[in-house]
């Protein structure tokens, strides 16, 4: 999973030895549903053997240099088969969770936006307009929704029913 964010780069890239992907993957497998764990195992095998079936090279993913691993992952993420793309994306998601689970990596990435945190802690809230559905029950909708969004031309909330 290290090829998704090679060490020594900026942002999400961890310092050498900072992330233990194998231990984190084992934890994820243990916490996943049986179907989820199966998908993760299939994704791992698909990527591990990709140099053989995709490039025709008698080698595995782990034997490749990091730049070649990254290139292979890029190819897999753009593969014509939906299953290949999705299983590779599943591994990418696992790598992202491991990386963002490490406080030092998360701090370097800028993921935790201080302004957003301060805004949430200050109690600033955004209220979505409320309209009624066909049964008359209130329904929250996104501002700017074109049909029956509960906002009149001046931007004020209206009380009209959607229907």
C-alpha positions, 0 to 999 in steps of 0.5 A: 500500500506504500505505493499509493503515497511513496515515502519522502514526498510532501503531504500524505507521504509518511516518513520512512518506517512511520506506517505499518501497512501490514498491521493496519491491513490485518486490523481492517480485515479483522474488523470488516464483515466477511464480505468486506474481508473477502473483497480486501483479500481479493484486492490484495491478490489482484494487485500482488499478481498484476504484473503477471496478468497485466504486463506479462512479467513473471514478477509480483508487485512487491518485487517492483521498485516504488515508481513501477508500483505507482505506475502499476497502480495508476494503470489498475485504477484506469483499467477497462474492467470495473472489478479491477478498478474497484478492487484497486480503489478499495486498497487505495481507500485502505491506504488512505485510512491508514495514512489519515489514522496517523496523527503526524501524517494527518498534520503534514497533509493539512487534512485537519482544517483549523478554521473549520474546527474553530467554526464548529466549536464556536457553534456556527451552524448552517440551516437547510430550508425545510419543505414538505413531501407528498405526505406533508412530512418535513423534508430537508433539501440543499439550497439551490435545488431547482425544483421545490427547494423551499427558497423563493427568488430572494433567497428566503425560505418559503412555506410552499409544499413540494408537489 
